[in-house]
């Protein structure tokens, strides 16, 4: 009996020390976009609501937070596509960034009157909302981008504020787009640019910018089924040098959508998998957030991410 009790205690302590992958299991959570605010990580995800054989059915975004990377608190859905008057629905990938004490949430949704996907922006005084439409209209619509003929190339926004205070927005499918943002964070400042294909080989979607030292990293989903690749540059406007694969495809999922942060002295790679097994079976349209470690080589290149089922260790 004592041995059994000790085993139970060991198991309980272990569950508090290490996360499992998927890291969030109370519901399906796709396209994680982490944001560090002080001693807390917030993550913004889409809520997969499909039946197993449906397409990407997502009607709301969700927010979670953690101070230790293991225990995640749900903050519900502080903003939905229907909160935009111009949106006809669908809550595809999003990204939130902080500037001057306000939080700007760039989101993907379908447009009511302009065919295709569009990017909107909501704003809040808190990372957990409530958020409200910051513009009254979409920031990017499909008629503004002509590098492809598809109607879903304006997806997966990722914002970045450079060391000089200039904010940028990256997004795209099949083509990697970027543009400056005005200081108000809700308007483009100048033309939309396209990163040449050879600089982001096999680009599919999910661009994400981060910087370490003097080097910019552009990670993205490549090919289909997707893997994660990356390119580097010494300027956020490029030119970018393709550096290879960062992560293999996610288990039981055609897509993998990454986010990269540093938190309490460690680098992390967020993504999703189709491996949530209980109470419902996961899959390509029923995805769940996972987290593993990100490591750098001495020359600044990235080590390939090892995707694990045990996840990451709790930090204080």
C-alpha positions in Angstrom: 0.0 0.0 0.0 2.8 2.4 0.9 4.5 1.6 -2.4 1.3 2.3 -4.3 0.8 5.6 -2.5 4.4 6.6 -3.2 3.9 5.9 -6.8 0.8 8.0 -6.9 2.7 10.9 -5.3 5.6 10.6 -7.7 3.2 10.7 -10.6 1.4 13.7 -9.2 4.6 15.6 -8.7 5.8 14.7 -12.1 2.7 16.1 -13.7 3.4 19.4 -12.0 7.0 19.5 -13.1 6.7 18.6 -16.8 4.0 19.4 -19.3 2.7 16.8 -21.7 2.3 17.3 -25.4 -0.3 18.4 -26.3 0.1 21.0 -23.6 -3.5 22.1 -23.6 -6.1 19.3 -23.6 -9.4 20.9 -22.4 -10.3 21.7 -26.0 -8.7 21.8 -29.5 -6.2 24.7 -29.9 -4.6 25.4 -33.3 -2.0 27.9 -34.6 -0.5 29.0 -31.3 0.9 32.5 -31.1 2.7 33.1 -27.8 3.4 36.5 -26.3 5.6 37.2 -23.2 4.3 40.0 -20.9 6.4 40.3 -17.8 6.5 36.9 -16.0 3.6 35.5 -17.9 3.2 33.8 -21.3 -0.1 34.4 -23.1 -0.9 32.2 -26.1 -3.6 33.0 -28.7 -5.1 30.1 -30.5 -7.8 29.2 -32.9 -10.5 26.8 -31.6 -10.8 23.8 -33.9 -14.5 22.8 -33.9 -14.7 20.4 -36.8 -16.0 16.9 -36.8 -13.2 14.5 -37.6 -13.6 14.6 -41.4 -14.6 18.2 -41.8 -12.4 21.0 -43.0 -10.9 23.8 -40.8 -13.9 24.8 -38.9 -13.1 27.6 -36.4 -15.6 30.1 -35.1 -13.6 31.7 -32.3 -10.1 32.5 -30.9 -9.1 31.5 -27.4 -6.5 32.9 -25.0 -4.5 31.0 -22.3 -1.8 32.1 -19.9 1.0 30.5 -17.9 3.7 31.6 -15.5 5.6 28.2 -15.6 5.0 26.9 -19.2 3.2 23.8 -17.8 0.0 24.9 -16.1 -2.2 26.9 -18.5 -5.2 29.0 -17.5 -8.1 29.5 -19.9 -9.3 33.1 -20.5 -12.1 32.0 -22.9 -12.8 33.8 -26.1 -12.4 37.6 -25.8 -12.9 38.2 -29.5 -14.8 36.4 -32.3 -14.9 36.9 -36.1 -18.5 38.1 -35.7 -17.2 41.1 -33.7 -16.0 42.5 -37.0 -18.9 43.9 -39.0 -17.1 43.1 -42.2 -16.4 39.4 -41.4 -18.5 36.5 -42.6 -16.9 34.2 -40.1 -14.0 31.7 -39.7 -11.3 32.2 -37.0 -8.0 31.3 -38.7 -4.5 32.0 -37.4 -3.8 35.2 -35.4 -1.0 37.0 -33.6 -1.0 39.5 -30.8 1.7 42.1 -30.0 2.1 44.8 -27.3 2.9 48.5 -28.0 2.6 51.3 -25.5 0.5 49.4 -23.1 -2.1 48.3 -25.7 -2.4 44.9 -27.2 -3.0 44.5 -30.9 -4.5 41.3 -32.1 -4.1 40.6 -35.9 -6.5 37.9 -37.0 -7.5 36.0 -40.1 -11.2 35.8 -41.2 -13.4 35.6 -44.3 -14.7 38.9 -45.7 -18.4 39.5 -46.4 -18.1 41.6 -49.5 -14.5 41.1 -50.8 -13.9 37.5 -51.9 -11.3 35.6 -49.9 -9.6 35.8 -46.5 -8.8 39.1 -44.9 -6.7 40.3 -42.0 -8.3 42.4 -39.3 -6.9 44.0 -36.1 -8.5 44.2 -32.7 -7.2 46.2 -29.7 -7.4 45.9 -25.9 -5.8 47.4 -22.8 -5.3 43.9 -21.5 -3.7 40.8 -23.1 -6.9 38.8 -22.1 -9.3 41.4 -23.4 -12.0 42.3 -24.0 -10.9 43.2 -27.5 -12.7 45.4 -30.0 -12.3 46.1 -33.7 -9.6 48.7 -34.0 -10.5 50.0 -37.5 -14.1 49.2 -38.5 -12.7 47.6 -41.7 -10.2 45.0 -42.6 -6.5 45.9 -42.7 -5.6 43.6 -45.6 -8.1 42.2 -48.2 -7.6 39.8 -51.0 -7.8 42.5 -53.7 -4.7 44.2 -52.2 -2.4 41.2 -53.0 -2.0 39.9 -56.5 1.1 37.7 -56.4 -1.1 34.6 -56.5 -4.6 34.0 -57.9 -5.8 32.1 -54.8 -8.3 33.7 -52.4 -6.6 32.5 -49.2 -3.1 34.1 -49.5 -4.0 36.8 -46.9 -3.8 34.6 -43.8 -1.5 34.0 -40.8 -0.5 37.5 -39.8 2.6 37.9 -37.6 3.6 41.3 -36.3 7.1 42.4 -35.2 8.4 45.6 -33.6 12.1 46.2 -34.5 14.7 47.8 -32.3 14.1 51.2 -33.8 10.4 51.0 -32.9 9.2 50.4 -36.5 6.4 47.8 -36.6 6.0 45.3 -39.4 3.4 42.8 -40.5 4.2 39.5 -42.2 1.6 37.2 -43.6 0.7 34.9 -46.6 0.0 31.6 -48.2 2.1 30.4 -51.2 3.6 33.9 -51.2 5.3 35.6 -48.2 4.1 39.2 -47.8 5.3 42.0 -45.5 4.6 45.7 -45.0 5.4 48.4 -42.6 2.8 49.4 -40.0 2.1 53.0 -39.1 2.8 54.0 -35.4 -0.9 53.6 -34.7 -0.5 49.8 -35.5 -3.8 49.7 -37.4 -2.7 51.0 -40.8 -0.2 49.9 -43.4 2.6 52.4 -44.0 3.6 52.0 -47.6 3.5 49.2 -50.2 3.0 45.5 -49.6 6.2 43.6 -50.5 6.7 40.0 -51.6 9.7 38.0 -50.4 11.3 36.2 -53.4 10.6 32.5 -53.5 14.2 31.5 -53.5 14.7 33.3 -50.1 11.9 31.3 -48.5 12.0 28.0 -50.3 8.8 25.9 -50.4 7.0 28.7 -48.5 3.4 27.6 -47.6 2.2 29.8 -44.8 2.7 30.8 -41.1 5.6 33.3 -41.2 7.0 34.3 -37.8 9.7 36.8 -37.1 12.1 36.8 -34.2 15.6 38.2 -33.6 18.6 37.0 -31.6 21.6 39.3 -31.5 22.0 40.9 -34.9 20.3 38.1 -36.8 16.6 38.0 -37.9 14.9 34.7 -38.2 11.9 34.0 -40.4 10.4 30.7 -39.6 7.5 29.3 -41.7 5.5 26.3 -42.7 7.0 24.7 -45.8 5.5 22.2 -48.3 2.4 20.1 -47.7 2.0 18.2 -45.5 3.9 20.9 -43.8 7.2 21.0 -42.1 8.9 24.1 -40.5 11.7 25.8 -42.4 13.6 29.0 -41.7 15.6 31.7 -43.3 17.9 34.4 -41.7 18.9 38.0 -42.6 20.8 40.9 -41.1 17.9 43.2 -42.0 14.2 42.7 -41.5 13.7 43.6 -45.1 16.1 40.9 -46.3 17.6 39.6 -48.3 16.9 36.3 -46.6 19.1 33.3 -46.8 17.4 29.9 -46.6 18.8 27.8 -43.8 16.9 24.5 -44.1 14.3 22.6 -42.0 13.7 23.5 -38.4 11.1 20.9 -37.6 9.6 17.8 -39.2 5.9 17.5 -39.8 3.6 17.4 -36.7 2.2 14.1 -35.7 -1.2 13.2 -37.1 -1.6 16.7 -38.7 -1.1 18.0 -42.2 -0.2 21.4 -40.8 2.3 22.7 -38.3 2.1 26.4 -37.2 5.0 27.7 -35.1 5.6 30.5 -32.7 9.0 31.2 -31.0 9.6 33.0 -27.7 12.3 33.4 -25.1 11.0 33.1 -21.5 12.9 33.0 -18.2 16.2 32.2 -19.9 15.0 29.5 -22.3 13.9 29.5 -25.9 10.6 27.7 -26.8 9.0 26.4 -30.0 5.2 26.4 -30.0 3.3 24.4 -32.6 0.3 22.1 -32.9 -0.2 18.4 -33.5 -3.2 16.1 -34.1 -2.3 14.0 -31.1 -5.0 14.8 -28.6 -6.5 11.4 -28.0 -9.0 11.8 -25.2 -11.8 12.4 -24.9 -11.9 13.0 -28.6 -9.5 11.9 -31.3 -7.3 14.6 -32.8 -6.4 15.0 -36.4 -5.6 17.5 -39.1 -8.8 19.5 -38.4 -8.8 18.9 -34.6 -5.4 20.2 -33.5 -3.8 20.8 -30.1 -1.0 23.1 -29.0 2.4 21.6 -28.1 5.7 23.1 -26.8 9.3 21.9 -27.1 12.7 23.5 -26.6 14.5 25.6 -29.3 18.3 25.5 -29.3 20.9 27.6 -31.2 24.3 26.6 -32.5 27.3 28.8 -31.9 27.1 30.2 -35.5 23.5 31.3 -35.0 21.9 28.5 -36.9 19.0 26.7 -35.3 19.2 23.1 -34.2 16.4 20.9 -35.4 13.5 20.9 -33.0 12.9 17.5 -31.3 9.2 17.0 -31.0 8.4 15.1 -27.8 5.4 13.7 -25.9 6.7 14.8 -22.5 6.9 18.5 -23.4 8.9 21.1 -21.4 9.9 21.4 -17.8 8.2 23.9 -15.5 10.1 27.1 -14.8 9.8 29.4 -11.8 
